Amino acid sequence: ACPYGAPQYNAAKGHMTKCDGCHDRVADGKKPICVESCPLRALDFGPIDELRKKHGELAAVAPLPRAHFTKPNIV
């Protein structure tokens, strides 16, 4: 589902490699490319406390299990 080709098959290791959250970009103070390029601005990235201050505490998303069970890092 990643349009940036992050999940790729690593033949040497014999398994898939996944998104690393654009570790190099984040280390340089930038946001992951998916966040910066999201046309609807539906994605954000940062420390969860800052995101909750910015977007609110609501983490309930139907039909997912209730947030107090799963403790998601989404707002």
C-alpha positions in Angstrom: 0.0 0.0 0.0 3.0 2.3 0.4 3.3 4.4 -2.8 7.0 5.1 -2.0 8.2 1.5 -2.2 9.2 1.2 1.4 8.1 -2.5 1.8 10.6 -4.4 -0.4 11.8 -8.0 -0.6 15.4 -8.3 0.6 16.7 -11.3 -1.3 19.9 -11.5 0.8 18.0 -11.7 4.0 15.1 -13.7 2.5 12.3 -11.5 3.9 10.5 -8.3 3.4 11.9 -5.0 4.8 9.4 -2.4 6.0 9.0 1.3 6.4 11.4 2.7 8.9 9.5 5.9 9.3 12.0 7.7 7.1 14.6 7.5 9.9 17.2 9.5 8.0 14.7 12.3 7.3 13.5 12.4 10.9 17.1 12.5 12.1 17.5 15.6 9.9 14.5 17.3 11.5 12.1 16.5 8.6 8.8 14.6 8.7 8.4 11.3 6.9 7.8 11.7 3.1 4.3 10.2 3.4 3.4 12.9 5.9 4.8 15.8 3.9 3.2 14.6 0.6 -0.2 13.6 1.9 -2.6 15.7 -0.3 -5.4 15.7 2.3 -3.0 16.4 5.3 -4.5 13.3 7.0 -1.2 12.3 8.4 1.0 14.0 11.0 4.2 12.9 12.8 5.8 13.8 16.0 5.9 13.1 19.7 2.5 11.7 20.8 2.0 14.3 23.5 2.5 17.1 21.0 0.1 15.5 18.5 -2.5 15.1 21.2 -2.2 18.8 22.2 -2.5 19.8 18.5 -5.3 17.4 17.5 -7.0 16.4 20.7 -7.2 13.2 22.7 -9.8 11.3 20.7 -8.4 7.9 19.5 -11.7 6.1 18.9 -12.0 4.9 15.3 -15.0 2.7 14.5 -15.0 -0.3 14.0 -11.6 -0.8 15.8 -11.6 -2.0 19.4 -12.0 0.6 22.1 -8.9 2.6 22.7 -8.5 1.7 26.4 -7.9 -1.9 25.2 -5.4 -1.2 22.4 -3.7 2.0 23.7 -3.1 3.3 20.1 -0.7 6.0 19.2 -3.2 7.8 17.0 -5.2 10.9 17.6 
